Amino acid sequence: MLAENHYRLGILFNLLLQFTKLIKSNISAVRYNLSSAPMEFINNLDVNKKMGEHGVNILPITVVDDEIVLTGRYPSNDELIEFLDLSPGFFMD
């Protein structure tokens, strides 16, 4: 259990670093939490449909330019680079 918590913290820390880098580079990035912003999940018809089909187990959902690009886990740096058409070393700086 302790190892799993450390793993989750590492993933969330990486997510924080990703968001920080994106925002500092003037790239719009927003993270919504189902418990604090449920209307964001309801109002996005594609997200709402996916959650209706698969439940909360499909979370997290990554949406880029109104298109669902990943479900069930947070994106890696390489995936974000691909999804956002960023330079290969974007997260290395």
N, C-alpha and C positions, 0 to 999 in steps of 0.2 A: 504494500500500500504506500509506503514512504517513497519507494522508487517511482511509482506511478505519479505521485504528487510532484516530485522533482521534475519528471518528464513534462507534465502539464505546465508547470511554472516556466520551464525552458521554452516551450512553445509560445506561451503568452508573452514572455519577455522578447522573443524574436518578433512576434507580431507588433509589439510596441516599438521596437527598433525599425521595423518596416514602415509603420505609419509615420514615425518621426522623420525618417528620410524622405518619404513621399511628400509630406506636408512642407518640409523645408525646401523641397524642390518645386513647390507650387503645383503639386499634383493633388487633386481633390481625392480624399480618402475618408470614409466614414465607417464606423463600426457601431452596429446597433445590437443591443441586448434584448432578447425576447421579454424578459421580465420587466425591464424599464421602458421599453419602447415597442410595445406589441403592435401598435398601429402601423409601424413601418413594415412589419411582416404581413399584415392584413392588406394594406394598400398596394403592395407590390403584387400584382396578379400572378406573375410567374412563381414567385416565392410562395405565395399563398397556395397555389395549386400543388407545388412540390410537397409542401408541408401537409396538405390534405391527403396526398397519396402516400407519403412515407412517415408522417409524424415528425416529432422533434429529433428523431434519430438521424435525420438528414442534415441537421445543423453541425457545424457552421456552413453557411452558404456564401460563396463569393460571387458577387455580381460586378461585372465590368461593362460600362456603357449599356445598361439595362438588360444584359444577357447573363444568365447563370453560367459560370465557367467552371465551378468546382463545388462539390458538396461533400459533407461528411468529415472534413478536416480543413485546417488552415493551409493556405498555399505556402510553398517553399519560396525562397528568394528567386530561384530559377523560374518557377512558374509565374511569379509576379512579373518578372522581366519579360517573359513571353506574352502574358496577357496584356501588359501595358505597352509593349513594344519599346522597352527601355534598352539602354546600352548594356552589354554583357556584364560589365563591372559595376553597375549602378550601386549595388549595396555594399561594395567593397570600400568605397571612399569613406 
